[in-house]
């Protein structure tokens, strides 16, 4: 397992530009499509604990696998090391192969991540303490929920590695966005191109919306802007 205390420079935090609050997973997905990347949205919707949640950040990845034993003196060592290495602006990505044996993230992990200024967490596994995570206001998205502790059921087997969630590969440092509609992954190597498209689309959509509300026909607006 790579060191959680010294994440690669490629996984440093994402700094939003002015206006990035208008970005959505739909806009990023469209922009990926326009760039020829048509498989960047997870094939299942990871539901937010709090409807309306939105998070964007660079992926900090961790992978869990089944384990029937744990260190009695330090059962959470790998998880603690991973969380203590989180940097500001990172999106925590927990890969479990859709395991249902336990929860993988709860209130105290969320509090530590918030203290490190992480942007949020996504997992194809389960969350627990969900009412308490919601009270903290930490954006959290998961396949499901289960209150069981992962100790002596699952363990961290790797961190800061390429993982797969929902049929999409996610590398450390990739840009990940989650909202009510789903999760989209922007490969870091194509990020500048896709963000340029997305920011332009987001700005133009405001104009398109205003014109439609003012009574212009959908056909007229489409021919004028090429955006729907």
N, C-alpha and C positions, 0 to 999 in steps of 0.2 A: 504494500500500500504506500502510495506516495505521501510525503510529509504534509500533514494538514497545516502545520505552522508556517510553512513557506510555500504558499500557492504560487503557481507560475505567473509571470508578468502578464500573460495573455488573459488571465482571469481577473484582472483588476476591475474596479467598479466602472459602471457606465455613468457618464455625466450627460444629462439631458440638455438639449438646446431649448431656447425660448420657443414656446408653441408646441413642444412635444406632448403636452397634456392632451392635445387633440388626436394623437395617434391611438389607434385601436388595433385589435388583432385582425379585424376585417381589412383595414387599410394596409397593414403589413403583409397580410396574405396576398392581397391583390398586387402589391408591389413585388413580392417574391414571384408571383405568376408572370408578371411583365418581364422579370429578369430571367425567366426560364426555369425557375426553381418551383416546381409544382407539387412538392411533397414535404412542405415545411410546417404543416399543421398537424398536431397529434390527432390520431384517428379516434380518440375518445375525448369527450369534454371532461376536464377535471373541474369539479364543481367548487366554487368559492365558499368558504364558511359564511361570509357575509356578502349577500347579493350586492352588486355594484362595485365590488373590489376590482382593483386594477394594479398591476405591478409590472415593472420592466427593469431588467438588469442583466449583467453578464453571468453566465452559468458558473456556479461552483458545484461540482458534481460529487455524488457519493453513491456507492452501490452496496446494497444489503443482500445477504443470502442466509438460508436456514442454518441454525447452529443450536445444538441441544445442550451445550455447556457454555459457561461464562466464567471469567476470572472473579472469584468470590470477593477478592479484595478491591478490585477496580473494574467492575462489570461494564462500565460505560466509557472505558479509556479511549477507544477509537472515535466514538461519537464526540466526546469532550474535546479531543485534539482537533477534530474537524471543525467543530463550532467555534473553538477559540481561534481558528485561523481565518474566519470570515472577514472580508473587507467591505467597506462601505460601497453600496451600489450593486452588490452581488445578489443574484437570484439563486437560492438554494434548490438544487435539483436532486431529488431522492429517487433512485431507481431500485425497484424491488421485484421486477418481473411480475407485477400485479399480485404480490403475495398478500394473503389474508390472515396470516397467523397472528398478527399483532398490529398495534399502532406503531408508528415510527417517529412521530413528532408531536409535541404537546406544548403546554403553557410555558414551562421553564426554558425549553429550547427556544421557543419564540421570543421570550424575554431577552435571552442572551443574544439572539440574532438582531433584535431591535436595538439593543445596546451597541452592537457593532455596526448599526445602520444598514443592515441588509435590506433589500427591496421587497423580499417575499420568499415563499417556499412553494414548490410544486412537487407532487409525488404521485406515482401510479399505485401507491399503497394506501394505507389508512392514516388518518390523523386521530388524535384523542384530545381531551380537554378543550373541545371545540368552542364551548361557550366562553371559556376563559381566554382563548386565543382571540375570539371576536371582541371581547371586552378590552383586550390590549390594543386592538386596531391593527394587528399584523396581517397583511394579505397572505392567505393560505388557501391552496387549491389541492384537491385530492380526488382519487377515484372513489373512496368511501371513508367510513369512520369505524373505529373499533377501540374499546377502552383498554385492551390488554397491553401490558408492558412487553417490549421486545427482548428483555433479558432472558437468556437461556432458550430463546426461540429463534432469534435472528441476530446477525452481527454485521458490522461494517467489514467488507472484504477489499474495498478499494475506494480511493478518493482522488479527485482531480484527474479523472480518466474519461474517455468517451463512453457514454451510456446510451441506452435506447429506451425511450418512452413513447408509447403509442405509435410505434412504427417509424419514429423519427430519431436519427442519431443526433446527440447533443454533446458537443465538445466543450471542455473548459474554455471560457471566454466568449462563446457564442452568445448573441443577444437573444434573450428569451422574454416574451411578453405574455401575460395571462390576464384575461378579463372574463366577463360573463359568457362570452361566446366560445372560449377555448384557449388553446395555447399555441403560439407560433414561435418558430425558432429561426433566427437569421444567422447563417454561418458568418463567422467573423471576417473571413476572406472576402465576402461580398457585401459586408455591412454598409460601407460608404455609398455604394451604388443603390442599394435597396432603401436606405434611409433618405437619400436624396429624392427618390421617387415618392416615398411615403410622405415626406414632409410637404412636397408639392401637392400631392393628392389631398392631404388633410386641409391645406390652405384653400384649395379650389373647391372642396366639398362645402365649405362654408358659403361660398358664392353660389354654388348650385342649389343649396338648400334655400337660400334667400330668394333666388329667382323662382323656384317652384312654389314657394309659399306666396310669392307675389302674383302667381297666376300663369306664368309661362308654362307651355306644354312640355311634357316629358321629352317628346321628339325634338323640340326646339333646343331644350337644354342639352340633350345628348349631342346633337349636331354642333352645338356651340363649344362644349367643353370635353366631350368624349368620356364623361364620368357618370357612372350609375352605381 
